[in-house]
């Protein structure tokens, strides 16, 4: 195989990886945005009730949003490790 052909294949591989990174970033941004909006909407709805349980219910929703964010962060970390060639 010629050196030029090998270089072209390597460039193609890098371009595909870059496209995959962009797709992953878009998915994570959308998932994060949606999780935040869902959490805010739920918290505002609960806060409107103004019951003695309101603070605990809002805290529960905040913890759920944080748990979702941690899952997304774990996926990002895993993806980056794979992209860098550090898969286990």
N, C-alpha and C positions, 0 to 999 in steps of 0.2 A: 504494500500500500504506500502510495506516495506521501511525502511529508505534507504537502498542500492539502491532500484529502483528509489526513489525520487532523490537521489544524481545523479544517472546515467542520468535521464531525465534533471536535472539541468545542468549537464556537456554538454549534447547534445545541449541544448538551448544556452549555452554560445558559443559552437563551431559554431553553425549556425550563431549567431550574429557576431562572429569574421570573418567568411567567408563573410558575407554580408558587413562588414566594408572594408575588403580587396577588394571586387568587386567594392564597391563605390569609394574607393581610386584609383583603376585602371581606372575607368571611368572618374573621375575628372582629373587625371593626363593626360589621353589621350585627353580629351576635352580641357584642358588648353594648352597642347602642340600644338594641331591643331589650336586653336585660335591664339596662338602666331605666328605660322608659316604662317597662312593666313594673319595676320596683317603685318608681316614683308615683305612678298611677295608683298602685295598690296602697302605698303609704298615705297618699293624699286622701284616698277614699276612706281609709281607716281613721285618719286624723279628723275627718269631718264628723265622725260619730261622737267624739269627745266623751268616751266612757272611761271609767277608771282603768280598764284593761288596754286602753289605746297605746300608751308607751311600750308595753310589752309586745303588743301585736306589731307595732312599727319596728321595734328592735328585731323581732322574728323575721320580718320581711327583709330588713337590712342584712341580717345574717344569711338569708337565702341568696340574696344578690351577691354577697361576698363569696359564698361557696361556689356560685356559678362562675364568678370572676377567677377564682382559684383554679377551677377546672380548665377554663380557657387559657390561663397562664401556663398550666402544666402541658397543655396541648401545644402551645407556642414553643415552650422549651424543648419538647420532644421533637417538634418539626425542625427547629433550628439545629438541634443535634444531628438529625438525619441529614439536613442540608449541608452541614459542615463535615459530614462523613464520620460522625462519632457515634453511630448507632451501636447499641449493645447486643 
